[in-house]
Amino acid sequence: MRSFAEHESRGVLNGKVALITGGASGIGRATALLFAREGAMVAVVDVDELEGQTIVQTIIDNGGRAIFLRGDVTKSADCQLALRRTVEQLGKLDVLFNNAGIIRRASVVKTSEEEWNLVMETNVKSVFLLSKYAIPIMAEAGGGVIINTASGWGLVGGRNAASYCASKGAVVLLTKAMALDHGAQNIRVNCICPGSTDTSMLRNEAKQLSKPEKQFTAESAQRPLQRIGRPEEIAQAALYLASDASSFVTGIALVVDGGGLAGSG
């Protein structure tokens, strides 16, 4: 993988400010790097302070501007504080990327009530809370962009992932509802539906299902492109939705999955 500085920048986000949740690892980390490279000032929100500070320092060392904000996105007070500090320290808010998420691989019968609540709060309530408090900020400034991380399993069901499928299906329709409600305020709201992507969450799924990592990855790669995705590829989809290239795009669920859903009805 090339370093931050070795990538060519087109400057498509010059002057923009983006807040990214779950920005310390995986898709969030790749997106923070990409957005910064394309000229955005980035607020990285995560509970992992060590990795969060590391990614922020990488951006700063390469001439970008970024801040780390430790916060629990399931807590209203933390969400409000993250948004307030982003505006105070970076000047405004143009893009909100609701990316933080978790997965629990179990059927309804085997999912505990605590696990159900944790998945729904992390994957859905966080989107609700941050959007609730970000939309007035964006509306007052004349508009903005909200991007939510959903999943291919927010569009079709998956085995042994009941709470995750329910949460990501909720994100897809919450995205569409917000697009309808706030289009007149020049706020575009879209979601990305990734397929299996090479992240720590994917490896954690293998552990939850008691499968060897190589076997699980090979099974996940059974799609037309014959591989799993890279975080950087999902980040490119987020960049498109954040940029003016998608200026007439709102309310969509953009599938980025190597063709995994191509044969679904």
Secondary structure, DSSP 8 states (H G I E B T S, - for coil): ---GGGS----TTTT-EEEEETTTSHHHHHHHHHHHHTT-EEEEEES-HHHHHHHHHHHHHTT--EEEEE--TTSHHHHHHHHHHHHHHHS---EEEE---------TTT--HHHHHHHHIIIIIHHHHHHHHHHHHHHHHT-EEEEEE--GGGTS--TT-HHHHHHHHHHHHHHHHHHHHHGGGTEEEEEEEE-SBSSHHHHHHHHHTT--HHHHHHHHT-STTSS-B-HHHHHHHHHHHHSGGGTT--S-EEEESTTTTTT--
